[in-house]
Structure formats: C-alpha cells, structure tokens
Amino acid sequence: MINLSNIQVHFGSFEALKSINLEVKQGEFFTLLGPSGCGKTTTLRTVTGFINPTKGKVEVDGKDITHLEIEKRNIGMVFQNYALFPTMSVYENIAFGLKVKKVSGDEIKTKIDEIARKVELEPMQLTKKISELSGGQQQRVAIARALVTSPSIICLDEPLSNLDAKLRVQLRNELKELQRRFGITTIYVTHDQEEALTLSDRIAVFNLGNIEQIGRPDEVYNYSATEFVCNFIGDINKLSSDFLISAGANSQNGVDTSKNCYIRLERLYVNNKLEHHLSCDAVVENFEYYGLYIKYALNSNGERLKVIEKNSGSPMYSIGSTVTVSFNPENIMQY
C-alpha cells in the first residue's frame, strides 16, 4: 500500500535519511524503531507530507504523493504531545478536521458520536476541556480526531512516551485492539523495543539514517540481521572467544570464535544440559525475582552472564552457589 523508494532527506549538510526503501502492506501495523536521532520520525513526516524528501518517491496505492499537499493525502496523524487544542472541548477537537473539510453539522455529530463509542469516550467527556482529561483520555481524543475523517492510513509518533509505565502498557493493548477493529494501515514510531515487539506486524529498525533490518518481531529478535539490531533489541550477552572455547565452541559446531558472538538471556540454561549443548560452570553472583521469571547474574571464570529462568516453583539458586550453564551453539548470533 505504502512504498518508499530511495528516500533521502538533507537538512543543510546533514543527511538525515540516506536511502530508505520500505513497503507497508494494507492493514498492517508497521513500526519504525530506533534510538533518538536515527531517522524514524523524519521518515514518518516524509510520509505525511511535513517534510519534502531531497530525493526519492513516496507512493500510496501506486499513486505518487511525494509532493502532494498534507491535507490531500488522507492520512491521520497522532503527535507525541497529541497537539490537541487546550481551549476547545473534546467534541470541538474531534470535529476540527471535519469542519476543515466543510462537513455538515448533522454529519459531524453522527461521526463524532460513532467514533467516541469506538474509542470508549463517554458522552459526558465530549463536553469537557482537554485540560480536564487524564493522559489516557487525551490519547483517545487524539486517536479519535485522527480517525474521524476516515483516513486510509494513520501515523503515530511516540504517542505513549509521555505516560507513566502502567498506563503505557494498558493503552498499548487498547491501541492494538483499536487498530485491529478498524483494520487501518498504521505506521508507528517508537524507541521502545518492548512496545515495538508487542504491537507490530513488522518492524523496521533504524540507525543513523539507515534501515538495518525489516522483519516480523520474532525475526528481528531471534535472527537479528546486524550487530546493531542484536544489541538494540532486548537484552543480550556478549560472549568472549575465551569463554566460548572453554565451553567447547569451535568451527565444527558452527561457532567462529573470531567473530563477535551474542546469545539471548533465555537461551542460556542453568543445570539443564541438553544433547548437543555446550556447557561450563559458573557462580551465582546475584538474582532479581520477578515472579514469572528470575534473572540471574553469573560469573564463569571472569565471564559475566545474565540468564533468565522461568519460575517453576523450585527453590532459587543461592548467591555463591556453583551451577552449570549450557547453551545450544545454534542460538549464538555471530557478526
């Protein structure tokens, strides 16, 4: 549905986007993920028309919209700070885009009543000022305003970043449910890896104006295409060549110890060696108890390892105790 071809963006001598190529499918929840200043918001603003690319082409359903005016793109936008009008009521905020399009008053009321039900805004909340609403309610208003004009695409620029952690998780789930309900093509910008993994159908990982990898959440996490993606997504252990050799890793079992090698925390096993696994002894230095799982900090002859163990109800390993750590060499990512 959305195609970006060789998109380059310069701000003076600074090259914000180097050559971006990606395709977003109809009805897909597609996330642009990366650290601050990597180019993800610049890409989003190029799609919406707030930025004109230096080179390249933006297409929607085969139509070139690279230089089309913002208001003619039929794209809804939810900003990081929501960009709501504080002196207007909720109703007036949601109605704003419809009034710009010169929709009749009766039709505006019908559309607002309908969208308010869908985003779970109560009728009494429509009369309130924006300043009287909670952060979660303001987010719903921003989404309602973006959706009420029936756009073919909605773009969201870090819409949860200003909320506290508990509300962020709650609204993350609501946002995904809304997107499924509407079936609308969504481009979502975030720097939060957990957000990206839980919400997305596919993820594009950005770094320094380039896309490092595009894939499903499980592909990006389990089969990181580059060393940057491997380190940026989730938590990970970097394994030294000395540690790998001492555990029995070599070219015969597919490990090139001259490369930078990494393994995810949950791919290390404590006192549970399986066939074809490599192993070594380690001392428990610390642990963090999370209920569902336990995170152990281990030391194997100077090699510090982090391991996540599912809480099985068995007694935890005590600090200072010696355990056996094992892993499948096939789970090592090498760069």
N, C-alpha and C positions, 0 to 999 in steps of 0.2 A: 504493500500500500504506500509506504513512505520510502523513498530512495534518496540517499545522499551519495553523490558521485564526486570524488576528488575535491572535497570541500577544503578550502584554505581560507584562513582569516588572519589578517595582519592588523595590529594596532600600532601604527607608525612602523618602527623597525622590528617590533616584537611579533613573532609568529605564534599566534595563539592556537591555531589548528593547522597541522602540516599537510595532511591529505586524508581526510576522513571519508571512508566508504562504509555504508551500512544500509540494511534494509529492515524495516519494521513491517510485520505482517498484519493483515486485517484482524482486529480484535485482540491483538497481542498486548501484554503488559511488558514493556521493554524498558530496562533500566540502564541509565548511564551512571557508572560508578567510578569513583576515583578520589584522590586527595584534593585538597584545595588548590586551585590554580592549574588543574590538569587539562581543562578544556571542555568539561561536560556541560556546564551552564552556557558557555559560548555556543556549543552545538545546539542546545535546546533553543536558544534565542535566534539562531540561524533558521531553524525550522519554523519558528513562529513569526519571523519577519522583523524582529527587533534589531537584528544585525544582518547586513548585506555581506555575503562572502566575497573575498578578494578573487577567488577562482572557484569553479565547480558549479554543481547544479543540484537543486532541491526539487524533487518530483513527488506529487501525491496522485495516486491512481493514474500514473502515466502523464500527468499534466505538469508542465514546468511552472513552478511557483516561486522560483528563485528571487525574482524582483517584484512579486505581487504585493500589493498593499496588505498590511496586517489585517484590517477589517474584512478583507475579501477572502481570507484563507480558510474560514470556517474551522478555526482551531481554538478550543477553550484553553485558558491559562490560569493556573493557580500558583501564585508567587510565594516565596519563602515567608514573607511577612503578611501574606494574604491580600495586601493592598486594598482593604475594604475602606469605605468612606465612613469615618467615625461619627459624623454629624447626622448621617442618614439612618433610617430604621433598617432592620433586616430586610423587610419587604422591598424598600427602595433600592437597597444594594443589589438584591437579586434581579430586580426589574430593570436595572440600569442598561444592560446590553440590549434588552428587548425594546426599550424606549429609543435607543440609538437607531435600531432597525425600523422604528416607526410602527411597531405592532400596536394594535388597538388595545384600549384599556381592559375590555372584557377578556380578550385573549390573554393578556398579560396576567390577569388574576387567575385564569384557568391554569395557565402554565406554572405559575408560582405555587399554587395550591398542590398541583401534581408533583412538582419537584421537591417541595417541602416534605411531603409524605415519604417520598423515596429516600431522602437523606435523613429522615427522622427528626425534623424540626417541627415542634408543636405550633399550632395556630397562634397561641399567645406570644410565642417567641418572635413571630414576624413583626410585631408592633414595637419590639424593644430596640434600643440603640445598640450599636455594635459594642460599645464600651461596657454594656451590662451583661455581656455574654462571657462564658468561660472560653478558654483556648480551644477546647474540643468543639464547642458550638460555633465558634468563629470559623474553624476549619470547615465545618459542614456548610456554612453560609458561602464560603469561598468556592467550595466544590459545586454547590447549587447554582451559584452565579455563572460558573464556567459551563455547566451542563444545560442550563435552561434555554439556551439558544440552539440546542440540538446540534452541537458541533460533531464533525466526523472524527475528530482527534482531540484528546485532552493532554496537555503538558503540565507537569507538576514539578516545581523547582524547590526541592528540600522542604516540603510542606509540613513536616513533623519536627523539624530541628529545633523549634522554639518551645516545644512542650516538654514536660517532665517525663521521666523514663516510663512510669506506669501508664500514663495517658498515651504516650507514644506507641506502646505495644498494643493497647486497646484500639486506638484509631488506625493503626496499621492493618489490623484484621478487618475493621469496618471498611477501610478504603479498598482492600482487595475484594471484599464481598460486593461493594458498590460497583466496582469495575466489571465483575462477573455478571452482575444483574443487568447493567446497561450494555455490556458487550462492546464497549467503546475502545478503540485503539488508544493506548496510553503510553506516553513517554515520561519516565520518572527519573529525576536527578537526585542522587544522594551520595554522601561519603561514607554512609553507614553500611558495612558489609552484611550485618545480620538483616537489616531492612531489605537489602537487595536480594539476599538469598531466599527470604521468606515470601516476598511479594512477586518476584519476577517469573515470567515465562522464559525470557532470555536476558542476558546481561552483557553490556559492552564495558570492558574495563579500560579506563583512560589513564594515560601517564604522559605528561609533558607534551600535550597536543597530539598524541598518537593514540590509536586503539591497540592495546596489547593482545586482547582476546575477546571474541564474541562467542557465547555459548549458553546452554542451559545452566542453572545454578549448580547442578551436580557435576557438570562437565568442567566448569570453571574452578570448582573446589577440589575435585578429585584428580583432574587432569590439567592442572594449570599449565598454560602454553609457554609462559616465560617465568623467569626468576622473580620479576617484579610482582606478577599476579600471585605466584606461590606465597610470597611474603605478605602481600597486601590483604589477601582473602583469609580470614580466620587466623587461628594461632598455629604455630608450627615449630618443629625442632630442626635446627641445622646440625647435621652430623659431620664430625671431623673425619678425615681419612683414617687417622689412628684408631678412632673408636670403631669404625666400620671394619677395618682389617682385623682388629682384636675380636670382633663378633663373628668373623668368618666370611665377610663380604669380599667378593672378587669377581673377575670377569666371567667366571664360569656360572655364577648365579645372577649375572646380568647387572652387576654394580661396577661402574667406573669410578674408582675412589679418587681419581684425579679431578673429577668434576665437583661442583657444589651440589651437595646432596641434602635433601629435606624429607621429613616424614611428619604427617599429621599426628596430633596427640592421641587420638583414639585408635591409631594404627599400631601403637605400642601396647604390648600385653604384659601384665605382671603375674608371675608364677602360673603361666598358662601357655607353655610352649607347644606349638602345633607342628605337624610334619612340614618340612622344608623351611621352617623358621630359623633365623639366626638368633643367637642369644648371648647375654652377658650378665654378670652380677652387678648390682647397684645397691646403694644405701639410701634409705628414705630420709630426706632432709627436712621435709615439711609437707603439709597437705592442707587443702581447702575443702570443706564439706559443704556441698550444695543441695543435699537431699537426694535429688535424682541421680547425681553422679558425684564422684570425688576426684579432685585434681591433685596428683602427687608431684612433688619436686624431688627428683632422684639425682644421685651422683654416682657415675660409673668411672672410677679412676680419673676424676677430674672433668669428665664429660657430664654437663648438666642437662637433664632430660625432664620434660614435662609430659605427664601421662594422665589421661582421663579414663577412669574406671567406672562402669555402670554400678550403681548401688544395688548389690544383690542381697543385702541384709546381713552378709557375713561381717565379722569383726574387721575393722580397718587395720592396715599395716601401721605399726607404731614408728615414731621417729627414731632413727638409729638402727632399725632392723634391716637385714640384708634380704633382698628379693632378686628374682631372676627376671630380666626384661627380655622379651622376644619380639621379633617382627618378621614380616614376610618381605624379602628383598624386592618383590614386585611392587610394593607400596612406596618405595623410595622414588621421589621426583628428582631428576638429575639435570643439571644445566651447565 
